[in-house]
Amino acid sequence: MAAKATAADGSVKIFAAIPRIDTPKEALYHRRRNILSDVSRQMI
């Protein structure tokens, strides 16, 4: 998967990364490809 990092000076670096999945919940986040919606659901 591609990861993107933005430095304080605004420069952007894109690099390849391998996600680490340790728990069933993390696997669910990865399958859905959107952790924000899952976190939002937990807050409501």
Phi, psi and omega per residue, in radians:
M1 nan 2.665 3.137
A2 -1.589 2.416 3.071
A3 -2.071 2.578 -3.116
K4 -2.217 2.280 3.120
A5 -2.171 2.344 3.107
T6 -1.980 2.151 -3.136
A7 -1.403 2.920 3.136
A8 -1.033 -0.531 3.141
D9 -1.448 0.023 3.097
G10 1.619 -0.125 3.109
S11 -1.216 2.567 -3.063
V12 -2.081 2.375 3.057
K13 -2.156 2.338 3.069
I14 -2.029 2.310 -3.087
F15 -2.560 2.803 3.111
A16 -1.391 2.452 3.121
A17 -2.463 2.612 3.059
I18 -1.895 2.057 -3.120
P19 -1.206 2.515 3.086
R20 -1.803 2.157 -3.120
I21 -2.085 2.000 -3.058
D22 -1.878 -0.388 -3.048
T23 -2.275 2.805 3.066
P24 -1.034 -0.602 3.127
K25 -1.149 -0.714 3.085
E26 -1.129 -0.638 3.092
A27 -1.100 -0.692 3.102
L28 -1.102 -0.809 3.096
Y29 -0.989 -0.788 -3.093
H30 -1.155 -0.734 3.123
R31 -1.068 -0.707 -3.138
R32 -1.351 -0.310 3.139
R33 1.032 0.485 3.140
N34 -2.744 1.624 -3.136
I35 -1.242 -0.529 -3.066
L36 -1.065 -0.749 -3.136
S37 -1.142 -0.630 3.114
D38 -1.188 -0.735 3.109
V39 -1.137 -0.720 3.114
S40 -1.056 -0.730 3.121
R41 -1.077 -0.667 -3.127
Q42 -1.175 -0.532 -3.090
M43 -1.353 -0.378 -3.089
I44 -1.474 nan nan
